[in-house]
Amino acid sequence: MIEHSDIIDENIIQEGSDVLFLLDTKRTFLINIKKGEKLHTHKGFIQNEDLIGKKYGKKVLSSLGYEFVALKPTIYDYIKKARRSTQIIYPKDIALIVVYSNIGPGSRVVEAGTGSGALTCALAHYVKPNGRVYSYEVREEFLPKARKNLKKAHVLEYVELKNKDIISGIFESNLDAVILDLATPWLVIQRAYTALRGSGCIVSFSPTIEQVVKTVIELEKNEFVGIVTIECIMRKIRVKEGATRPETLMHGHSGYITYARKAFKKSNDLKPLF
Ligand SMILES: C[S@@+](CC[C@H](N)C(=O)[O-])C[C@H]1O[C@@H](n2cnc3c(N)ncnc32)[C@H](O)[C@@H]1O
């Protein structure tokens, strides 16, 4: 029987908990709380121990008197702090990929390439606890960093990292979604079609229009339907009473997202329904 005292309150910081210390929106520090250790910043240090037993959301002062807020990290925080060995997909695009691929708890998803694992972290976060992400990466040297990023985000157990070239085969079947972020997505479309269940979703992210055109042609050839390509342009707004306006600088371009659904090929006995 579970004793009341055994239940861990997820809102209380414990030894081993992750904490995002927020100084302001541009300066945050993600650490794992360990007794006897300090977080050192240019605004002074914070003793880890002082947080144990406190609620997330607590304000603390550094040794130099600066106020930090101890927040519970979100999947967005883990992605932002991911170590990079490749270009990663930005959260604005990840959000759309998650919606267009319709993934949720229990979904089975194939993804390629893993790269730094930023997108993989998000996919795993949404398919847990009983779904699975099969992530293909052709370059073995990228996998250790991706594995570390997944471990830090506490989602490694929902991911199967595969050092394989996805063009040479997808070994899973009846998938809910296939998600592509690699240089030649059009070479994967036929295999993705076979691996998906009827009505399953494919989403492809590409930085250039040439890649998009080749991918869409291949989707059309392979009986995918509802093919749409979009670009998401995001502007941050600086909010200040009497002076609210968009920030002067913005990210100009990340990539295009193409999504589609698998339809079955027309059978010879196709008749109108009355
Ligand atoms: C832009 S990175 C992916 C970044 C990743 N989406 C992220 O958010 O961290 C593209 C990756 O695709 C991998 N790749 C390219 N062709 C591949 C293939 N045929 N099979 C598997 N991985 C491939 C590359 O090695 C590279 O790591």
The ligand as a MOL file (V3000), in Angstrom:
LIG
                    3D

  0  0  0     0  0            999 V3000
M  V30 BEGIN CTAB
M  V30 COUNTS 27 29 0 0 0
M  V30 BEGIN ATOM
M  V30 1 C 18.7810 19.2960 -39.8210 0
M  V30 2 S 19.2850 17.8310 -39.0660 0 CHG=1
M  V30 3 C 17.8740 17.3530 -38.0950 0
M  V30 4 C 17.7040 18.1970 -36.8610 0
M  V30 5 C 16.6350 17.6840 -35.9280 0
M  V30 6 N 15.3380 17.6980 -36.5420 0
M  V30 7 C 16.6010 18.5150 -34.6440 0
M  V30 8 O 15.6030 19.2420 -34.4090 0
M  V30 9 O 17.5540 18.4470 -33.8500 0 CHG=-1
M  V30 10 C 19.2120 16.6690 -40.3710 0
M  V30 11 C 19.7570 15.3060 -39.9640 0
M  V30 12 O 19.3410 14.3440 -40.9200 0
M  V30 13 C 20.3590 13.3690 -41.0130 0
M  V30 14 N 20.1470 12.6150 -42.2630 0
M  V30 15 C 20.3620 13.0480 -43.5300 0
M  V30 16 N 20.0200 12.0800 -44.4220 0
M  V30 17 C 19.5660 11.0220 -43.6800 0
M  V30 18 C 19.0670 9.7220 -44.0150 0
M  V30 19 N 18.9860 9.3380 -45.2740 0
M  V30 20 N 18.6700 8.8880 -43.0060 0
M  V30 21 C 18.7650 9.2860 -41.7090 0
M  V30 22 N 19.2490 10.4980 -41.3420 0
M  V30 23 C 19.6380 11.3570 -42.3030 0
M  V30 24 C 21.6360 14.2120 -40.9740 0
M  V30 25 O 22.7710 13.4400 -40.6660 0
M  V30 26 C 21.2780 15.2560 -39.9210 0
M  V30 27 O 21.6930 14.8350 -38.6580 0
M  V30 END ATOM
M  V30 BEGIN BOND
M  V30 1 1 1 2
M  V30 2 1 2 3
M  V30 3 1 2 10
M  V30 4 1 3 4
M  V30 5 1 4 5
M  V30 6 1 5 6
M  V30 7 1 5 7
M  V30 8 2 7 8
M  V30 9 1 7 9
M  V30 10 1 10 11
M  V30 11 1 11 12
M  V30 12 1 11 26
M  V30 13 1 12 13
M  V30 14 1 13 14
M  V30 15 1 13 24
M  V30 16 1 14 15
M  V30 17 1 14 23
M  V30 18 2 15 16
M  V30 19 1 16 17
M  V30 20 1 17 18
M  V30 21 2 17 23
M  V30 22 1 18 19
M  V30 23 2 18 20
M  V30 24 1 20 21
M  V30 25 2 21 22
M  V30 26 1 22 23
M  V30 27 1 24 25
M  V30 28 1 24 26
M  V30 29 1 26 27
M  V30 END BOND
M  V30 END CTAB
M  END
